[in-house]
């Protein structure tokens, strides 16, 4: 179940934006809603989406949010990329008859 339901939209997110005076807490970029979409994200500083404590939520612009989460994101991406490469190599090797022949011969 996603933690971003009714309470997130109605209580936690608006409270975090108000505490930050509708500005990014790192670079002070003001919130400029584009239609109904805000220019600010609410980041979980400990990267635990279930932790809705006030001190754990910070209003960040997209650039600062990406910089905040980069280390975790890049680690997950490297794991995913390595797995994808292995699967891709296995699929390509399976399509090569000479490799199948060599495996059967040995």
Secondary structure, DSSP 8 states (H G I E B T S, - for coil): --S-SHHIIIIIHHHHHHHTTTB-TTT--B---BTTB-SEEEEETTS-TT---GGGEEEEEHHHHHHHHHHHHHHHHHHHHHHHHHHHHHHHHHT-HHHHHHHHH-
